[in-house]
């Protein structure tokens, strides 16, 4: 099982759910380039396509020939690119099932937080990256969690992994994934809707970014796929409800 994380965090997002997932599978839990413990080259042209290339390279290095793929947030787009390659006969690894959690599968419905929009600005973005602090990150993250959930420890962990090797200085570069989504919207939406790989959705419905409004589109366009609605969960199911998240993945 390959388990992929979101923006701006790392594989730490899955720390609470991974032990349950590991009861059924060997779990591969990487950090994307520019995130967590992975290399963070400055001035690099980060892209979702390159991240897909690197996942393929990781699979080759580890000798993976087939895998279940679990993806949250940023990673859902990497997964859509991998599904597109599979449909084109260009993927060497067999993806046997895909589990998707709160991400911008349909870019026209994605509602970025104000800081994400600001980071995309060519002038303002680098300034935000240069001046961001743990306190600013924590304040930006609070609305993405469901009311009643205390995100303090998770926000601190995100800052620790993000700021490692000055990775927080790269946020204006990493945020370009939003542009990649727009540029590849048709190809990736088709890859999602036309794939013959079994899909399963586990969704935090109180997510302001890709929550209930995204869920409605998914249910309309991919009606055959199981859909586990977590009605009291925000953008971060593996952090906010790790046991239920793992159980919903293991059930399919």
RAJOGI-V789525 format. One record per backbone hydrogen bond with DSSP energy under -0.5 kcal/mol. NH is the residue of the N-H (numbers start at 1). CO is the residue of the C=O. Records with the same first field share a line. If there is no record, write none. Layout:
NH: CO ; CO
This chain:
2: 68
3: 1 ; 28
4: 2 ; 70
13: 10
14: 11
15: 12
18: 14
19: 15
20: 17
21: 17
22: 18
23: 20
24: 21
25: 21
27: 25
28: 1
29: 27
34: 39
35: 32
38: 35
44: 41
46: 44
51: 47
52: 48
53: 49
54: 50
55: 51
56: 52
57: 53
58: 54
59: 55
60: 56
61: 57
62: 58
63: 59 ; 60
64: 59
67: 94
69: 97
70: 2
71: 99
72: 4
73: 101 ; 102
75: 5 ; 72
76: 73
77: 73 ; 74
78: 74
79: 75
80: 76
81: 77
82: 78
83: 79
84: 80
85: 81
86: 82
87: 83
88: 84
89: 86
90: 85
94: 65
95: 93
96: 67 ; 94
97: 67
98: 198
99: 69
100: 200
101: 71
102: 202
105: 103
107: 105
109: 106
110: 106 ; 107
111: 209
112: 110
116: 113
117: 113
118: 114
119: 115
120: 116
121: 117 ; 118
125: 121
127: 123
128: 124
129: 125
130: 126
131: 127
132: 128
137: 133
138: 134
139: 135
140: 136
141: 137
142: 138
143: 139
144: 141
145: 141 ; 142
149: 146
150: 148
151: 149
155: 151
156: 152
157: 153
158: 154
159: 155
160: 156
161: 157
162: 158
163: 159
164: 160
166: 163
167: 164
169: 166
170: 167
171: 168
173: 170
174: 170
175: 171
176: 173
177: 174
178: 175
179: 176
180: 176
181: 177
182: 178
183: 179
184: 180
185: 182
188: 184
189: 185
190: 186
191: 187
192: 188
193: 189
194: 190
195: 191
198: 96
200: 98
201: 226
202: 100
203: 228
205: 203 ; 230
206: 233
207: 204
211: 207
212: 205
214: 211
215: 211
216: 212
217: 213
218: 214
219: 215
220: 216
221: 217
222: 218
225: 222
226: 199
228: 201
229: 227
230: 203 ; 228
231: 229
233: 230
235: 144
239: 236
240: 236
241: 237
245: 241
246: 242
247: 243
248: 244
249: 245
250: 246
251: 247
252: 249
